[in-house]
Amino acid sequence: MEFCIATVEFWEGAGFDCSDWRKSVDGTKAMVHAEYAGILVRNLKANPNVTVYKAPSAEFNALLNSTEWLVEEEL
């Protein structure tokens, strides 16, 4: 399984409504499953606006547990 992260602005520009997606603490980035993102955005791994993470992976877990993605209530 893979997840993609990009700015909310990028996802909305591609045609997605990401109002219910998981977002970074500051609300500027959003996360979505790669299969869903691939519906409107081709070549996700080659797109410089998108970061693709394998899940589960140590890198993805570290990101989700970082201050950028973990809200204080979850700490």
C-alpha distances in whole Angstrom, upper triangle without the diagonal:
4,7,10,14,17,20,21,24,22,19,23,24,22,23,20,22,20,22,20,17,17,19,20,23,25,24,23,20,17,13,11,8,8,9,11,13,13,16,18,17,17,16,14,14,17,18,20,20,16,14,10,9,6,5,8,10,14,14,11,13,16,16,15,18,20,23,22,19,21,24,27,27,24,25
4,7,10,14,17,18,21,18,16,20,21,19,20,18,20,17,20,19,15,15,16,17,21,23,21,20,16,14,10,9,6,5,8,10,10,11,14,16,14,15,13,11,11,14,15,16,16,12,10,7,5,4,6,8,10,13,12,10,12,15,14,14,17,18,21,19,17,19,22,26,26,23,24
4,7,10,14,15,17,15,13,17,19,16,18,15,17,14,17,15,12,11,13,14,17,19,17,17,13,10,7,6,4,5,8,9,9,11,13,15,13,14,14,10,11,14,14,15,14,10,8,6,5,6,7,10,11,14,12,9,12,14,12,11,15,16,18,16,14,16,19,23,23,21,22
4,7,10,12,14,12,10,14,15,14,15,13,15,13,16,15,11,11,12,13,16,17,15,14,10,8,6,5,6,6,9,9,7,10,13,13,11,12,12,8,9,12,11,12,10,6,6,4,6,9,10,13,14,15,13,10,14,15,12,12,16,16,18,15,14,17,19,23,24,22,23
4,7,9,12,10,9,13,14,13,15,13,14,12,14,14,11,10,9,10,13,14,12,10,7,6,5,7,9,9,13,12,10,12,15,14,12,14,14,10,11,13,11,11,8,6,5,7,8,11,13,15,15,16,13,11,14,14,11,11,15,14,15,12,11,15,17,21,22,20,21
4,6,8,6,7,10,11,11,13,12,13,11,14,15,12,11,10,10,14,13,11,9,5,6,7,9,12,11,15,13,10,13,15,14,11,14,14,10,12,13,10,9,6,5,7,9,11,15,16,19,19,19,16,14,17,17,13,14,17,16,17,13,13,17,18,22,24,22,24
4,5,5,7,9,10,11,13,12,12,10,12,14,12,12,9,9,12,11,9,6,4,6,9,11,14,15,18,16,13,16,17,15,13,16,17,14,15,16,13,11,8,8,10,13,15,18,20,22,22,22,19,17,19,19,15,16,19,17,17,13,13,17,18,21,23,22,24
4,5,5,6,8,10,11,9,9,7,9,11,10,10,8,10,12,11,8,6,5,6,9,11,14,15,17,15,12,16,16,14,14,17,18,15,18,18,15,15,11,11,13,15,17,20,21,23,24,24,21,19,21,21,17,17,20,19,18,14,14,17,18,21,23,22,24
4,6,5,6,9,10,10,10,10,11,14,13,14,12,13,15,13,10,8,8,9,12,14,17,17,19,17,14,17,17,14,14,17,18,16,18,18,15,14,10,12,14,17,20,23,24,26,26,27,24,22,24,24,20,20,23,22,21,17,17,21,21,24,26,26,27
4,6,5,6,9,9,11,10,13,15,13,15,13,14,17,16,13,10,9,9,11,12,15,15,17,15,11,13,14,12,10,13,15,12,15,15,11,11,7,9,12,14,17,21,22,25,25,26,23,20,23,23,20,20,23,22,22,18,18,22,23,26,28,27,28
4,5,5,7,6,8,7,10,12,11,12,12,14,17,16,13,11,9,8,9,10,12,12,14,11,8,11,12,9,9,12,14,12,15,16,12,13,10,9,12,14,16,19,20,23,24,25,22,20,22,23,19,19,23,22,22,18,17,21,22,25,26,26,28
4,5,5,5,6,7,9,12,12,14,13,15,18,17,13,12,11,10,12,12,15,16,17,14,11,14,13,11,11,15,17,15,18,19,15,16,13,13,16,18,20,23,24,26,27,29,26,23,25,26,22,22,25,24,24,20,20,23,23,27,27,27,29
4,5,7,9,11,13,16,15,17,16,18,21,19,16,14,13,13,15,15,17,17,18,15,12,14,14,10,10,14,16,15,18,18,14,15,12,13,16,18,21,24,26,28,29,30,27,25,27,28,24,24,28,27,26,23,22,25,26,30,31,30,32
4,6,9,11,14,16,15,17,17,19,22,21,18,15,14,13,14,13,15,14,15,12,9,11,10,7,7,10,13,12,15,15,12,14,11,12,15,16,20,22,23,26,27,29,26,24,27,27,24,24,27,27,27,23,22,26,27,31,31,31,33
4,7,9,12,14,14,17,17,20,22,21,18,16,15,14,15,13,15,15,15,12,10,12,10,7,9,13,16,15,18,19,16,18,15,15,18,19,22,24,25,27,29,31,28,25,28,29,26,25,29,28,28,25,23,26,27,31,31,31,33
4,6,9,11,10,13,14,17,20,19,16,15,13,11,12,10,13,13,13,10,9,11,10,8,10,14,16,15,18,19,16,18,15,14,17,17,19,22,22,25,26,28,26,23,25,26,23,22,25,25,26,22,20,23,24,28,28,27,30
4,6,8,9,12,13,16,18,18,14,14,13,11,12,11,14,15,16,12,11,14,13,12,14,17,20,18,21,22,19,21,17,16,19,19,21,23,23,25,27,29,27,23,25,26,23,22,25,25,25,21,20,22,22,26,26,25,28
4,5,5,8,9,12,15,15,11,11,10,7,9,9,12,14,15,11,11,14,14,13,14,18,20,17,20,21,19,19,16,15,16,17,18,20,20,22,24,25,23,20,22,23,19,18,21,21,21,18,16,18,18,22,22,22,24
4,6,9,9,12,14,14,10,12,11,9,11,11,15,17,18,15,14,18,17,17,18,21,23,21,23,25,22,23,19,18,19,20,21,23,22,24,26,27,25,22,23,24,21,19,22,22,21,18,16,18,17,21,20,20,23
4,7,9,12,14,15,11,13,12,9,10,10,13,16,17,14,14,18,17,17,19,22,24,21,23,26,23,24,20,19,19,19,20,22,20,22,24,25,24,20,21,22,20,17,20,21,20,18,15,16,16,19,19,18,22
4,6,10,12,14,10,12,10,6,6,7,10,13,14,12,12,15,16,16,16,20,21,18,20,22,20,21,17,15,16,16,16,18,17,19,20,22,20,17,18,19,16,14,17,18,18,15,12,14,15,18,18,17,20
4,7,9,11,9,11,9,6,6,8,11,14,16,14,14,17,18,18,18,21,22,18,20,23,20,20,17,15,15,15,15,17,15,17,18,19,18,14,15,16,13,11,13,14,14,12,9,11,11,15,15,14,16
4,6,8,5,7,6,4,6,9,13,15,18,16,15,18,20,19,19,22,22,19,20,22,20,19,16,14,14,15,15,18,17,19,19,20,17,14,15,16,12,11,13,13,12,9,7,10,10,14,15,14,16
4,5,5,6,5,6,8,12,15,17,20,19,17,21,22,22,21,23,23,20,20,22,20,19,16,14,14,15,15,18,17,19,19,18,16,14,14,14,10,9,11,10,9,6,5,8,8,12,14,13,14
4,5,8,8,10,12,15,19,21,24,22,21,24,26,25,24,27,27,23,24,26,23,22,19,18,17,19,18,21,20,21,21,20,18,16,16,15,12,11,11,10,8,6,5,7,6,9,11,11,13
4,6,8,10,13,17,20,22,25,23,21,25,26,25,24,27,27,23,24,26,23,21,18,18,18,20,20,23,23,24,24,23,20,18,19,18,14,14,15,13,10,7,8,10,10,12,14,15,16
4,6,7,11,14,18,20,22,20,18,22,23,22,21,24,25,21,23,24,21,20,16,16,16,18,19,22,22,23,23,23,21,18,19,19,15,14,16,14,13,10,9,12,11,14,16,16,18
4,7,11,14,17,19,21,19,17,20,22,20,19,22,22,19,20,21,18,16,13,13,14,17,18,21,22,23,23,23,20,18,19,19,15,15,17,15,14,10,11,14,14,17,19,19,20
4,7,10,14,15,18,16,14,17,19,17,16,19,19,16,17,18,15,14,11,10,11,13,14,18,18,20,20,20,17,15,17,16,12,12,15,14,13,9,9,13,14,17,19,18,20
4,7,10,12,15,13,11,15,16,15,14,17,18,14,16,18,15,15,12,10,11,12,13,16,16,18,19,19,17,14,16,16,13,12,15,15,15,11,10,13,14,18,19,18,20
4,7,9,12,11,9,13,15,15,14,16,17,13,14,17,15,15,12,10,10,10,10,12,12,15,16,17,15,11,13,15,11,10,14,14,15,12,10,13,15,19,19,17,20
4,6,8,7,6,10,11,12,12,14,15,12,14,17,15,16,14,11,11,10,10,12,12,14,16,18,16,13,15,17,14,13,17,17,19,16,14,16,18,22,22,20,22
4,6,5,6,9,11,12,12,14,14,11,13,16,15,17,15,12,12,9,10,10,10,13,15,17,16,13,15,17,15,14,18,19,21,19,16,18,20,24,24,22,24
4,5,5,6,9,11,10,10,10,8,10,13,13,15,14,10,10,8,9,10,11,13,15,18,16,14,16,19,16,16,20,21,23,20,18,21,23,27,27,25,27
4,6,5,7,10,10,10,11,10,12,15,15,18,17,13,14,11,12,12,13,16,18,21,20,17,19,22,20,19,23,24,26,24,21,24,26,30,30,27,29
4,5,6,8,9,11,13,11,14,16,15,18,16,13,14,13,14,15,15,18,20,23,21,18,20,23,20,19,23,24,26,23,20,23,25,28,28,26,29
4,5,6,6,8,10,8,11,13,12,14,12,10,12,10,13,14,15,18,19,22,20,17,20,22,19,19,23,23,24,21,19,22,24,28,28,26,29
4,5,5,6,8,7,10,12,11,15,13,11,13,11,14,15,16,19,21,23,21,19,22,24,22,22,25,26,27,24,23,26,28,31,32,30,32
4,6,7,10,10,14,15,14,17,16,14,16,15,17,18,19,22,24,27,25,22,25,27,24,24,28,28,30,27,25,28,29,33,33,31,34
4,7,10,10,14,14,13,16,14,13,16,15,18,20,21,24,25,28,26,23,26,28,25,25,28,28,29,26,24,28,29,33,33,32,34
4,7,6,10,11,9,12,11,10,13,12,16,18,20,23,23,26,23,21,24,26,23,23,27,27,28,24,23,27,28,32,33,31,33
4,6,9,9,8,12,12,11,13,13,16,17,20,23,23,26,23,22,25,27,24,25,28,28,30,26,25,29,31,35,35,34,35
4,6,5,6,10,11,10,11,11,14,16,19,21,21,24,21,20,24,25,22,24,27,27,29,26,25,28,31,34,35,33,35
4,5,5,8,9,6,8,7,11,13,16,18,18,21,18,17,20,21,19,20,24,23,25,22,21,24,27,31,32,30,31
4,6,8,9,7,7,6,10,11,15,17,17,19,16,15,19,20,18,20,23,22,25,22,21,25,27,31,32,30,31
4,6,9,8,9,10,13,15,18,21,20,22,19,18,22,23,20,22,26,25,27,24,24,27,30,33,35,33,33
4,5,6,8,10,13,16,19,22,21,22,19,18,22,22,20,21,25,24,25,22,22,25,28,31,33,31,32
4,6,8,10,14,17,20,22,21,22,18,18,22,21,18,21,23,22,23,20,20,24,27,30,32,30,31
4,7,10,13,17,19,22,21,22,18,17,21,20,17,19,22,20,21,17,18,22,24,27,29,28,29
4,6,10,13,16,18,18,19,15,14,18,18,15,16,19,18,20,16,16,20,22,26,27,26,27
4,7,10,13,15,14,15,12,11,14,14,12,14,17,16,18,15,14,18,21,24,26,24,24
4,7,10,12,12,14,11,9,13,14,12,13,17,17,19,16,15,19,22,25,26,24,25
4,6,9,8,10,8,6,10,11,10,11,14,15,18,16,14,17,20,23,24,21,22
4,6,6,9,8,7,10,12,12,12,15,17,20,18,17,19,22,25,26,22,23
3,5,8,9,6,8,11,11,11,14,16,19,18,16,17,20,23,23,20,21
4,7,9,7,7,11,11,11,13,16,19,19,16,17,20,23,23,19,20
4,5,5,6,9,10,11,12,14,18,18,16,17,21,23,24,20,20
4,6,5,6,9,10,10,12,16,16,15,16,19,21,22,19,18
4,6,5,6,9,10,11,14,14,13,15,18,21,22,19,18
4,5,5,6,9,10,13,12,11,13,16,19,20,17,17
4,5,5,6,9,12,12,11,11,15,17,18,14,14
4,6,5,6,10,10,10,10,14,16,17,14,13
4,5,5,8,8,7,9,12,15,17,14,14
4,6,8,8,5,6,10,13,14,11,11
4,7,8,7,6,9,11,12,9,9
4,5,6,6,9,11,13,11,10
4,5,5,7,8,11,10,9
4,6,8,10,13,12,12
4,6,10,12,10,11
4,6,8,6,7
4,5,6,7
4,5,5
4,6
4
